């Protein structure tokens, strides 16, 4: 009926308001998303009339909309994890130190009594970078623990924005910022972030749900997947390798933790195609493109699924009306 078509158009319009076309073009052009034919197509969403921060992106990923109270709750929980008010606070400090060893000079050991180190940790645990719209890997690790979801983050290696330049999204700048001995750049956020042992997933045995974020400068976007047909219904497939065949690294792991074990525990791996231009000796037919596969219903909020369904319904209605008119 006409009323149903109008309702579907209203739902689709509310969803389209969240799509960021500039980010879509930026990410697609650099082959950060939608480069793999067997993977889901992703679209970067933003909260209308709201800052494009990690918290807002998390709200879209979990709630399907911007929820101010939910964002405040996340902020409080992240600070609680990092400020010593939780049993995992020391572990998070060690994870931050372990991650720092990868990005800084390996010959310089990170000691807990290092004054510069502790000043940097105090700044991070007090969430000062978030006030400046900067994200640290340990924040994504904490968010993964709070939501009990694996987070897959992508970012362009030389993507940054001059402070105060609201029109500069997508402009590249070959620098990274160093504050109090901590180097920050969007490329340092790319990776897999797994819930730490002791979280909700431990009682279940493993988690299979993921959230995908994309960082463009200081902006964070939730990447909403489109469903793909699987043997048991609609699924979401996310590449675990970049378009040049490099595996997305696991981040903030302790020295004794295995990247392979974390991937096996939290993700279901599939492969439906290969890189035809990358043929290492052990893969003469082409390097397999590894994907994480999960149920579409479990990884996309109901509100966003309904918006996507309304798009499909409207297209079906249009095709039916066209057929009836032609007849």
PALOPA-501356 format. One record per residue: x, y, z of N, C-alpha, C in turn. Coordinates in Angstrom, 3 decimals, decimal comma, padded with zeros to 6 digits. Example, Ala and Ser with C-alpha at 12.3 -4.5 7.8 and 13.67 -1.06 7.14 Angstrom:
PALOPA-501356
013,190 -005,690 007,800 012,300 -004,500 007,800 013,200 -003,300 007,800
012,850 -002,250 007,080 013,670 -001,060 007,140 012,900 000,030 007,870
//
This chain:
PALOPA-501356
000,832 -001,192 000,000 000,000 000,000 000,000 000,867 001,243 000,000
000,229 002,407 -000,314 000,987 003,657 -000,351 001,526 004,017 001,025
000,738 003,775 002,079 001,186 004,124 003,419 002,418 003,315 003,815
002,465 002,054 003,403 003,612 001,217 003,716 004,859 001,700 002,988
004,708 002,057 001,733 005,843 002,569 000,956 006,379 003,856 001,567
005,458 004,737 001,994 005,893 005,981 002,619 006,629 005,721 003,915
006,144 004,746 004,711 006,811 004,414 005,966 008,206 003,873 005,710
008,341 003,018 004,689 009,648 002,482 004,349 010,604 003,579 003,916
010,086 004,573 003,177 010,934 005,682 002,739 011,411 006,505 003,927
010,532 006,695 004,919 010,914 007,445 006,105 012,004 006,711 006,881
011,873 005,387 007,003 012,890 004,605 007,705 014,209 004,649 006,960
014,149 004,526 005,639 015,376 004,553 004,851 016,047 005,902 004,942
015,257 006,974 004,945 015,824 008,322 005,039 016,538 008,525 006,358
015,968 008,009 007,460 016,622 008,159 008,761 017,941 007,431 008,792
018,030 006,287 008,045 019,282 005,557 007,977 020,299 006,294 007,125
019,836 006,874 005,988 020,751 007,574 005,088 021,366 008,795 005,756
020,670 009,412 006,707 021,226 010,568 007,396 022,495 010,204 008,146
022,637 008,903 008,503 023,784 008,470 009,290 024,974 008,099 008,417
024,758 007,915 007,123 025,847 007,532 006,239 026,731 008,735 005,951
028,035 008,587 006,156 028,974 009,666 005,880 029,603 009,415 004,508
029,163 010,178 003,505 029,635 009,967 002,135 031,120 010,268 001,984
031,605 011,315 002,665 033,023 011,658 002,566 033,898 010,535 003,098
033,517 009,999 004,257 034,282 008,892 004,827 034,183 007,652 003,931
033,012 007,420 003,369 032,818 006,277 002,466 033,773 006,365 001,285
033,832 007,545 000,650 034,725 007,730 -000,494 036,185 007,601 -000,080
036,511 008,172 001,066 037,894 008,147 001,555 038,349 006,716 001,811
037,535 005,943 002,521 037,904 004,578 002,893 037,906 003,643 001,694
036,948 003,833 000,786 036,865 002,971 -000,387 038,018 003,240 -001,348
038,335 004,508 -001,551 039,417 004,882 -002,464 040,744 004,290 -002,027
040,975 004,231 -000,727 042,225 003,695 -000,185 042,159 002,206 000,092
041,081 001,568 -000,372 040,899 000,113 -000,247 040,996 -000,348 001,212
040,431 000,443 002,089 040,346 000,048 003,492 039,062 -000,718 003,771
038,039 -000,508 002,939 036,795 -001,263 003,034 036,332 -001,609 001,624
035,510 -002,648 001,534 034,798 -003,007 000,293 035,732 -003,331 -000,870
036,882 -003,921 -000,576 037,803 -004,328 -001,633 037,716 -005,827 -001,919
037,087 -006,576 -001,012 037,028 -008,030 -001,137 035,635 -008,459 -001,578
035,546 -009,179 -002,679 034,254 -009,561 -003,227 033,463 -010,518 -002,364
034,134 -011,399 -001,606 033,419 -012,382 -000,793 033,098 -011,872 000,603
033,576 -010,675 000,958 033,289 -010,088 002,275 032,021 -009,244 002,207
031,509 -008,890 003,369 030,367 -007,986 003,428 030,785 -006,597 002,960
029,839 -005,865 002,424 030,057 -004,464 002,130 029,794 -003,661 003,405
030,647 -002,682 003,658 030,515 -001,881 004,871 030,248 -000,425 004,511
029,465 000,248 005,364 029,244 001,671 005,184 029,486 002,377 006,516
030,275 003,469 006,487 030,575 004,201 007,724 029,397 005,049 008,164
028,944 004,843 009,389 027,810 005,587 009,930 028,282 006,605 010,958
027,558 007,700 011,041 027,822 008,739 012,033 026,523 009,084 012,730
026,635 009,643 013,918 025,454 010,097 014,644 025,086 011,493 014,146
023,857 011,715 013,682 023,466 013,058 013,240 023,608 014,071 014,362
024,131 015,231 014,016 024,275 016,338 014,973 025,058 015,923 016,214
026,067 015,094 016,034 026,865 014,651 017,176 028,312 014,505 016,735
029,221 014,617 017,681 030,641 014,456 017,375 030,915 013,024 016,925
031,878 012,856 016,043 032,205 011,530 015,533 033,323 010,921 016,382
032,981 010,522 017,584 033,973 009,985 018,511 033,800 008,483 018,653
034,766 007,855 019,335 034,713 006,421 019,578 033,460 006,033 020,363
033,058 006,855 021,322 031,899 006,539 022,154 030,607 006,585 021,342
030,462 007,593 020,489 029,278 007,669 019,651 029,219 006,503 018,664
030,385 006,132 018,123 030,428 004,990 017,213 030,032 003,707 017,934
030,473 003,568 019,189 030,098 002,393 019,979 028,599 002,377 020,251
028,026 003,552 020,478 026,585 003,646 020,710 025,811 003,177 019,482
026,255 003,589 018,301 025,605 003,129 017,067 025,748 001,622 016,905
026,920 001,098 017,247 027,187 -000,323 017,067 026,335 -001,189 017,982
026,046 -000,701 019,188 025,321 -001,504 020,179 023,833 -001,160 020,197
023,522 000,126 020,172 022,135 000,581 020,305 021,454 000,845 018,962
022,248 001,084 017,933 021,677 001,459 016,651 021,324 002,928 016,566
021,692 003,704 017,571 021,390 005,135 017,615 022,329 005,791 018,625
022,316 007,120 018,659 023,114 007,838 019,651 022,363 007,870 020,973
022,987 007,308 022,005 022,409 007,259 023,347 023,386 007,944 024,289
023,051 009,162 024,704 023,962 009,952 025,527 024,301 009,238 026,843
023,305 008,693 027,501 023,541 008,013 028,781 024,447 006,802 028,598
024,272 006,102 027,493 025,122 004,940 027,213 026,573 005,373 027,023
026,793 006,483 026,312 028,146 006,996 026,103 028,794 007,404 027,420
028,024 008,059 028,301 028,554 008,455 029,607 028,922 007,225 030,430
028,083 006,203 030,343 028,367 004,965 031,063 029,645 004,309 030,557
029,843 004,294 029,236 031,073 003,742 028,680 032,290 004,516 029,163
032,167 005,834 029,173 033,279 006,675 029,614 033,657 006,349 031,059
032,661 006,212 031,903 032,894 005,891 033,313 033,545 004,514 033,457
033,065 003,545 032,689 033,607 002,194 032,810 035,040 002,104 032,298
035,342 002,830 031,222 036,726 002,841 030,724 037,659 003,424 031,780
037,240 004,537 032,373 038,063 005,157 033,418 038,216 004,232 034,619
037,151 003,527 034,985 037,220 002,596 036,107 038,222 001,484 035,843
038,228 000,986 034,609 039,169 -000,081 034,262 040,616 000,388 034,354
040,862 001,632 033,942 042,237 002,114 033,833 042,748 002,800 035,089
041,856 003,197 035,990 042,267 004,006 037,146 042,466 003,199 038,423
042,474 001,909 038,345 042,769 001,142 039,541 041,562 000,815 040,384
040,360 000,965 039,840 039,156 000,640 040,594 038,563 -000,682 040,125
039,364 -001,491 039,465 038,909 -002,768 038,939 040,063 -003,755 039,066
039,740 -005,036 039,186 040,782 -006,048 039,387 041,742 -006,147 038,203
041,307 -005,663 037,018 042,150 -005,776 035,822 043,004 -004,540 035,571
043,022 -003,563 036,515 043,714 -002,310 036,222 045,201 -002,524 035,986
045,851 -003,391 036,804 047,282 -003,638 036,640 047,527 -004,332 035,307
046,656 -005,254 034,933 046,798 -005,951 033,656 046,705 -004,969 032,500
045,814 -004,001 032,595 045,672 -003,022 031,518 046,921 -002,148 031,425
047,505 -001,813 032,562 048,756 -001,055 032,537 049,844 -001,861 031,835
049,919 -003,156 032,132 050,928 -004,007 031,502 050,662 -004,144 030,000
049,397 -004,203 029,645 049,067 -004,289 028,217 049,478 -003,007 027,490
049,256 -001,886 028,145 049,660 -000,604 027,568 051,172 -000,551 027,407
051,920 -001,025 028,406 053,381 -001,054 028,322 053,841 -001,980 027,200
053,206 -003,155 027,098 053,578 -004,112 026,061 053,344 -003,526 024,675
052,231 -002,817 024,514 051,933 -002,178 023,234 052,934 -001,074 022,944
053,350 -000,336 023,997 054,318 000,740 023,817 055,664 000,253 023,343
056,050 -000,950 023,749 057,329 -001,504 023,317 057,364 -001,738 021,813
056,203 -001,952 021,212 056,147 -002,197 019,776 056,300 -000,912 018,973
055,813 000,213 019,528 055,796 001,457 018,774 056,979 002,361 019,080
057,685 002,069 020,203 058,829 002,900 020,563 060,121 002,140 020,330
061,236 002,755 020,618 062,550 002,144 020,429 062,666 000,902 021,307
062,829 -000,292 020,721 062,885 -001,509 021,528 064,037 -001,521 022,520
065,098 -000,756 022,232 066,245 -000,755 023,142 065,948 -000,014 024,431
064,864 000,777 024,447 064,509 001,517 025,657 063,459 000,718 026,425
063,829 000,143 027,527 062,898 -000,668 028,303 061,885 000,228 028,996
060,683 -000,295 029,148 059,627 000,424 029,847 059,586 -000,071 031,285
059,955 000,776 032,222 059,985 000,406 033,628 058,858 001,112 034,360
058,273 000,407 035,321 057,133 000,967 036,018 057,518 002,196 036,835
058,806 002,338 037,171 059,227 003,501 037,956 059,731 004,636 037,069
059,606 004,468 035,769 060,023 005,508 034,839 059,071 006,690 034,985
059,608 007,861 035,350 058,756 009,029 035,616 057,981 009,445 034,367
058,661 009,429 033,206 057,984 009,800 031,962 056,866 008,816 031,645
057,164 007,541 031,855 056,168 006,506 031,603 054,935 006,707 032,479
055,142 006,953 033,754 054,019 007,085 034,672 053,220 008,356 034,404
053,890 009,425 033,968 053,157 010,629 033,593 052,276 010,356 032,371
052,815 009,587 031,440 052,037 009,246 030,243 050,839 008,398 030,616
051,044 007,428 031,510 049,939 006,568 031,915 048,880 007,355 032,686
049,322 008,290 033,511 048,361 009,117 034,248 047,506 009,922 033,288
048,135 010,432 032,240 047,388 011,202 031,234 046,373 010,315 030,525
046,777 009,117 030,182 045,889 008,217 029,456 044,785 007,685 030,357
045,127 007,282 031,571 044,114 006,724 032,468 043,120 007,778 032,945
043,501 009,058 032,889 042,567 010,146 033,189 041,772 010,584 031,963
041,961 009,861 030,853 041,196 010,064 029,610 041,415 011,440 028,995
042,591 012,011 029,209 042,894 013,316 028,616 042,873 013,259 027,091
043,431 012,217 026,458 043,376 012,175 024,987 041,954 012,208 024,431
041,013 011,558 025,123 039,633 011,561 024,624 039,041 012,959 024,602
039,484 013,819 025,533 039,012 015,191 025,535 039,499 015,935 024,299
040,606 015,476 023,731 041,162 016,080 022,521 040,804 015,262 021,278
039,822 014,368 021,436 039,338 013,518 020,341 040,429 012,633 019,770
041,309 012,173 020,639 042,320 011,199 020,266 041,983 009,875 020,938
042,296 008,797 020,262 042,009 007,469 020,786 043,319 006,702 020,923
043,485 006,041 022,049 044,638 005,190 022,294 044,217 003,730 022,118
045,138 002,869 021,676 044,785 001,449 021,552 044,216 000,854 022,832
044,714 001,289 023,988 044,232 000,717 025,251 042,771 001,077 025,501
042,295 002,187 024,933 040,870 002,534 025,065 040,007 001,528 024,291
040,462 001,156 023,098 039,732 000,166 022,321 039,768 -001,198 023,014
040,896 -001,483 023,657 040,992 -002,735 024,413 040,009 -002,734 025,570
039,924 -001,613 026,279 038,984 -001,511 027,396 037,541 -001,595 026,900
037,266 -000,958 025,776 035,913 -000,997 025,212 035,530 -002,424 024,818
036,482 -003,157 024,284 036,232 -004,549 023,941 035,881 -005,363 025,179
036,563 -005,084 026,267 036,288 -005,790 027,521 034,896 -005,436 028,054
034,548 -004,164 028,017 033,259 -003,701 028,549 032,094 -004,267 027,741
032,215 -004,245 026,419 031,132 -004,710 025,552 031,162 -006,217 025,318
032,287 -006,835 025,704 032,475 -008,270 025,470 032,332 -008,596 023,983
032,932 -007,744 023,163 032,902 -007,917 021,710 034,312 -007,726 021,165
034,678 -008,497 020,163 035,930 -008,263 019,464 035,783 -007,019 018,602
036,747 -006,122 018,675 036,727 -004,898 017,882 037,771 -004,998 016,778
037,360 -004,729 015,549 038,262 -004,697 014,405 038,342 -003,247 013,942
039,515 -002,658 014,058 039,696 -001,240 013,718 040,565 -001,116 012,474
040,164 -000,204 011,597 040,960 000,085 010,410 041,252 001,573 010,361
042,391 001,919 009,806 042,792 003,326 009,683 043,852 003,429 008,608
043,841 004,545 007,905 044,863 004,777 006,885 046,177 005,108 007,561
047,273 004,635 006,999 048,566 004,781 007,652 048,991 006,232 007,851
048,576 007,108 006,941 048,997 008,505 007,071 047,770 009,403 007,024
046,775 009,036 007,840 045,530 009,792 007,901 045,481 010,569 009,189
045,448 011,895 009,120 045,347 012,716 010,316 044,705 014,027 009,940
044,304 014,765 010,941 043,638 016,026 010,671 044,255 017,113 011,517
044,478 018,263 010,894 045,003 019,383 011,647 043,981 019,815 012,684
044,477 020,102 013,854 043,583 020,454 014,950 042,782 021,705 014,589
041,480 021,639 014,760 040,631 022,787 014,481 040,206 022,898 013,037
040,667 021,962 012,195 040,302 022,010 010,782 039,142 021,066 010,540
037,924 021,552 010,681 036,740 020,718 010,540 036,508 020,311 009,095
037,117 021,050 008,164 036,927 020,712 006,758 038,046 019,823 006,253
038,966 019,446 007,151 040,150 018,739 006,693 040,061 017,241 006,706
038,899 016,670 006,965 038,807 015,235 006,992 039,172 014,679 005,624
040,075 013,717 005,634 040,501 013,145 004,371 041,801 013,734 003,867
042,259 014,868 004,417 043,542 015,433 004,018 044,649 014,709 004,772
045,702 014,387 004,049 046,764 013,610 004,653 047,866 014,519 005,180
048,484 014,040 006,270 049,574 014,783 006,865 050,581 013,768 007,372
051,817 013,830 006,896 052,826 012,826 007,194 053,465 013,106 008,547
052,653 013,118 009,582 053,185 013,339 010,921 052,407 012,504 011,896
052,999 012,275 013,033 052,280 011,740 014,181 052,639 012,639 015,349
051,713 012,737 016,310 051,902 013,658 017,412 052,544 012,946 018,600
053,480 013,597 019,255 054,109 013,035 020,428 053,849 013,950 021,608
053,167 013,407 022,624 052,837 014,171 023,808 053,250 013,380 025,036
054,072 013,972 025,865 054,527 013,316 027,083 055,130 011,947 026,798
055,851 011,839 025,706 056,519 010,592 025,381 055,635 009,561 024,706
054,376 009,894 024,398 053,454 008,946 023,780 053,208 009,363 022,342
053,485 008,477 021,414 053,257 008,762 020,001 051,861 008,312 019,623
051,103 009,208 018,985 049,747 008,869 018,542 049,619 009,149 017,069
049,037 008,226 016,358 048,661 008,439 014,968 047,549 007,456 014,656
046,650 007,799 013,727 045,546 006,882 013,433 046,002 005,492 013,037
047,152 005,374 012,362 047,619 004,059 011,930 047,902 003,161 013,115
048,228 003,749 014,271 048,550 002,932 015,434 047,323 002,268 016,025
046,140 002,581 015,518 044,906 002,008 016,047 044,461 000,775 015,267
045,003 000,558 014,095 044,577 -000,559 013,262 044,875 -001,882 013,945
043,870 -002,753 014,032 044,134 -004,048 014,623 042,909 -004,735 015,175
043,156 -005,894 015,809 042,128 -006,691 016,463 042,260 -006,497 017,971
041,135 -006,228 018,621 041,112 -006,036 020,073 040,158 -007,068 020,672
040,717 -007,961 021,491 039,927 -009,050 022,056 039,607 -008,790 023,520
038,413 -009,234 023,974 038,109 -009,150 025,410 039,148 -009,927 026,210
039,546 -009,383 027,337 040,582 -010,019 028,147 040,008 -011,167 028,948
040,827 -012,138 029,341 040,358 -013,232 030,197 039,762 -012,680 031,490
038,693 -013,314 031,920 038,032 -012,837 033,134 036,767 -012,078 032,845
036,512 -011,811 031,549 035,296 -011,094 031,177 034,129 -012,049 031,023
033,026 -011,538 030,482 031,821 -012,352 030,329 032,069 -013,551 029,424
032,946 -013,379 028,437 033,149 -014,440 027,456 033,760 -015,685 028,077
034,425 -015,546 029,249 035,098 -016,688 029,834 034,096 -017,769 030,241
032,915 -017,364 030,707 031,912 -018,332 031,108 031,247 -018,992 029,911
031,280 -018,312 028,779 030,674 -018,848 027,562 031,657 -019,740 026,814
032,933 -019,433 026,936 033,950 -020,201 026,242 034,566 -019,419 025,101
033,765 -018,639 024,410 034,291 -017,841 023,313 033,246 -016,821 022,886
033,704 -015,731 022,299 032,779 -014,747 021,732 032,896 -014,808 020,208
031,803 -014,539 019,529 031,800 -014,591 018,071 031,323 -013,290 017,456
030,975 -012,312 018,270 030,444 -011,063 017,741 031,537 -010,011 017,644
031,531 -009,278 016,546 032,547 -008,248 016,330 031,889 -006,897 016,103
032,684 -005,853 016,317 032,316 -004,479 015,972 033,452 -003,920 015,133
033,111 -003,285 014,035 034,130 -002,721 013,149 034,093 -001,195 013,216
035,250 -000,596 013,448 035,400 000,853 013,476 036,383 001,267 012,384
036,191 002,461 011,856 037,143 003,062 010,926 037,519 004,441 011,450
038,800 004,753 011,426 039,297 006,045 011,880 039,786 006,846 010,682
039,206 008,032 010,530 039,619 008,969 009,488 040,025 010,244 010,204
041,327 010,472 010,305 041,780 011,568 011,152 041,377 011,294 012,589
040,759 012,267 013,232 040,288 012,095 014,605 038,837 011,625 014,674
038,227 011,345 013,531 036,849 010,887 013,497 036,804 009,366 013,549
035,837 008,851 014,301 035,630 007,408 014,389 034,243 007,076 013,858
034,168 006,072 012,989 032,905 005,671 012,389 032,634 004,201 012,681
031,373 003,901 012,956 030,948 002,512 013,028 030,730 002,013 011,611
031,341 000,891 011,273 031,185 000,297 009,956 030,061 -000,726 010,005
028,926 -000,370 009,425 027,784 -001,286 009,424 027,904 -002,235 008,242
027,883 -003,547 008,501 027,998 -004,510 007,405 026,660 -004,770 006,736
026,722 -005,106 005,467 025,547 -005,598 004,768 025,571 -007,123 004,826
024,402 -007,752 004,923 024,382 -009,214 005,072 024,790 -009,924 003,795
025,455 -011,051 003,982 025,751 -011,979 002,894 025,007 -013,281 003,156
024,669 -014,011 002,115 023,963 -015,271 002,278 024,935 -016,360 002,719
024,575 -017,017 003,813 025,362 -018,135 004,307 024,546 -019,403 004,299
025,176 -020,548 004,614 024,436 -021,824 004,600 023,319 -021,877 005,628
023,411 -021,050 006,681 022,392 -021,070 007,737 021,761 -019,698 007,947
021,645 -018,947 006,888 021,037 -017,631 006,999 022,021 -016,520 006,675
021,615 -015,284 006,961 022,447 -014,121 006,651 023,643 -014,059 007,589
024,802 -013,744 007,030 026,028 -013,649 007,813 026,746 -012,346 007,490
027,679 -012,012 008,344 028,591 -010,893 008,120 029,993 -011,459 007,982
030,710 -011,022 006,964 032,085 -011,491 006,745 033,014 -010,282 006,708
033,996 -010,286 007,601 034,930 -009,173 007,744 036,343 -009,621 007,410
037,040 -008,946 006,488 038,421 -009,331 006,169 039,347 -009,180 007,378
040,204 -010,161 007,559 041,224 -010,105 008,610 042,594 -009,826 008,021
042,616 -009,482 006,755 043,849 -009,071 006,081 043,569 -007,765 005,361
044,606 -006,976 005,163 044,462 -005,743 004,397 044,494 -006,068 002,911
044,238 -005,088 002,077 044,142 -005,325 000,633 045,472 -005,716 000,003
046,567 -005,549 000,748 047,877 -005,982 000,235 048,329 -007,306 000,843
047,416 -007,990 001,532 047,704 -009,326 002,033 048,307 -009,397 003,414
048,461 -008,257 004,089 049,059 -008,248 005,427 047,983 -008,534 006,471
048,277 -009,450 007,379 047,317 -009,819 008,419 047,092 -008,651 009,372
045,829 -008,413 009,741 045,522 -007,378 010,726 046,052 -007,847 012,075
046,889 -007,055 012,751 047,538 -007,538 013,978 046,614 -007,496 015,190
046,834 -008,407 016,115 046,163 -008,349 017,412 046,908 -007,338 018,277
046,163 -006,517 019,008 046,754 -005,411 019,748 046,634 -005,611 021,257
047,555 -004,979 021,972 047,546 -004,924 023,439 047,590 -006,305 024,076
048,288 -007,239 023,435 048,459 -008,551 024,040 049,641 -008,530 024,999
049,570 -009,344 026,051 050,705 -009,530 026,944 051,714 -010,445 026,264
052,993 -010,376 026,680 054,035 -011,148 025,989 053,747 -012,641 025,897
053,075 -013,210 026,900 052,842 -014,657 026,894 051,573 -015,045 026,143
050,779 -014,075 025,678 049,527 -014,378 024,998 049,760 -014,616 023,513
049,036 -015,568 022,972 049,198 -015,959 021,575 048,152 -015,284 020,702
048,607 -014,674 019,636 047,686 -014,059 018,682 046,814 -015,119 018,024
047,409 -016,245 017,648 046,670 -017,308 016,984 045,583 -017,879 017,893
045,907 -018,067 019,177 044,921 -018,625 020,109 043,753 -017,668 020,316
044,028 -016,378 020,391 042,957 -015,396 020,557 042,046 -015,367 019,335
042,635 -015,430 018,162 041,835 -015,431 016,941 040,952 -016,676 016,888
041,528 -017,837 017,228 040,765 -019,081 017,199 039,652 -019,073 018,238
039,886 -018,440 019,373 038,897 -018,436 020,446 037,716 -017,516 020,144
038,008 -016,363 019,577 036,979 -015,328 019,449 036,355 -015,225 018,069
036,990 -015,805 017,042 036,505 -015,610 015,679 036,308 -016,938 014,963
035,354 -016,961 014,059 035,162 -018,094 013,156 035,750 -017,717 011,802
036,764 -018,439 011,364 037,489 -018,087 010,147 036,968 -018,856 008,946
036,823 -018,155 007,831 036,464 -018,770 006,553 037,310 -018,111 005,468
037,367 -018,744 004,315 038,052 -018,169 003,153 037,351 -018,641 001,900
036,959 -017,688 001,042 036,220 -018,013 -000,175 036,953 -017,580 -001,439
038,075 -016,907 -001,310 038,839 -016,501 -002,489 040,292 -016,257 -002,095
041,127 -016,032 -003,088 042,563 -015,840 -002,870 043,051 -014,578 -003,570
044,197 -014,078 -003,084 044,892 -013,004 -003,794 045,560 -013,611 -005,024
045,147 -013,152 -006,201 045,733 -013,701 -007,419 047,124 -013,128 -007,703
047,410 -011,959 -007,121 048,708 -011,330 -007,372 049,688 -011,536 -006,221
049,297 -012,312 -005,205 050,193 -012,630 -004,086 050,279 -014,143 -003,981
051,411 -014,695 -004,391 051,577 -016,151 -004,442 052,865 -016,556 -003,741
052,844 -016,632 -002,413 054,032 -017,091 -001,696 054,302 -018,569 -002,001
055,487 -019,040 -001,614 055,894 -020,396 -001,962 054,940 -021,451 -001,401
054,403 -021,208 -000,205 053,519 -022,202 000,405 052,073 -022,077 -000,070
051,779 -021,033 -000,865 050,440 -020,872 -001,453 050,592 -020,535 -002,939
050,995 -021,511 -003,751 051,241 -021,219 -005,173 049,986 -020,794 -005,930
048,791 -021,163 -005,424 047,555 -020,772 -006,095 047,059 -019,403 -005,651
047,771 -018,782 -004,726 047,374 -017,472 -004,231 047,132 -017,498 -002,739
047,498 -016,410 -002,076 047,319 -016,319 -000,630 045,835 -016,264 -000,292
045,343 -017,138 000,607 043,916 -017,102 000,964 043,550 -015,785 001,666
042,371 -015,290 001,377 041,845 -014,100 002,047 041,013 -014,566 003,240
041,551 -014,382 004,431 040,866 -014,836 005,639 039,767 -013,850 006,031
038,606 -014,396 006,377 037,463 -013,594 006,803 036,958 -014,112 008,143
036,453 -013,200 008,963 035,737 -013,577 010,176 034,256 -013,609 009,847
033,613 -014,753 010,082 032,196 -014,907 009,733 031,357 -015,050 010,993
030,213 -014,383 011,015 029,304 -014,466 012,156 027,882 -014,204 011,682
026,927 -014,493 012,553 025,520 -014,253 012,242 025,271 -012,756 012,106
024,563 -012,392 011,042 024,250 -010,972 010,821 023,378 -010,420 011,944
022,437 -011,206 012,419 021,533 -010,749 013,475 022,279 -010,474 014,776
023,343 -011,219 015,038 024,046 -011,063 016,307 024,991 -009,875 016,324
025,418 -009,396 015,148 026,439 -008,351 015,131 025,889 -006,980 014,751
024,639 -006,904 014,267 024,066 -005,619 013,862 022,849 -005,319 014,732
022,765 -004,124 015,332 021,614 -003,789 016,185 020,291 -003,911 015,433
019,245 -004,273 016,154 017,930 -004,487 015,557 017,453 -003,262 014,795
017,665 -002,084 015,368 017,184 -000,849 014,732 017,819 -000,642 013,358
019,125 -000,933 013,245 019,802 -000,775 011,962 019,432 -001,899 011,009
019,184 -003,095 011,545 018,733 -004,186 010,680 017,384 -003,860 010,073
016,498 -003,265 010,872 015,173 -002,915 010,370 015,260 -001,846 009,289
016,191 -000,896 009,453 016,380 000,131 008,415 016,847 -000,503 007,118
017,784 -001,465 007,248 018,278 -002,154 006,056 017,173 -002,981 005,422
016,358 -003,635 006,262 015,239 -004,429 005,737 014,227 -003,547 005,010
014,019 -002,312 005,529 013,065 -001,411 004,884 013,541 -001,016 003,494
014,884 -000,885 003,326 015,425 -000,601 002,000 015,090 -001,748 001,036
015,314 -003,002 001,500 015,035 -004,163 000,661 013,545 -004,251 000,333
012,692 -003,974 001,324 011,246 -004,035 001,106 010,800 -002,998 000,082
011,372 -001,781 000,200 010,995 -000,722 -000,745 011,407 -001,096 -002,166
012,617 -001,673 -002,304 013,052 -002,075 -003,640 012,128 -003,165 -004,205
011,714 -004,111 -003,349 010,810 -005,172 -003,801 009,454 -004,596 -004,198
008,954 -003,637 -003,392 007,671 -002,989 -003,720 007,757 -002,251 -005,049
008,874 -001,561 -005,264 009,047 -000,809 -006,515 009,063 -001,746 -007,714
009,768 -002,892 -007,539 009,822 -003,855 -008,650 008,427 -004,425 -008,937
007,658 -004,702 -007,851 006,319 -005,255 -008,042 005,409 -004,242 -008,739
005,484 -002,965 -008,290 004,665 -001,919 -008,902 005,030 -001,735 -010,378
006,338 -001,817 -010,681 006,775 -001,685 -012,078 006,232 -002,804 -012,938
006,263 -004,038 -012,350 005,753 -005,202 -013,097 004,257 -005,082 -013,344
003,532 -004,610 -012,300 002,072 -004,449 -012,446 001,736 -003,381 -013,467
002,540 -002,303 -013,487 002,301 -001,232 -014,449 002,557 -001,705 -015,873
003,633 -002,505 -016,027 003,963 -003,014 -017,354 002,902 -003,981 -017,861
002,333 -004,743 -016,900 001,294 -005,704 -017,284 000,008 -004,975 -017,686
//
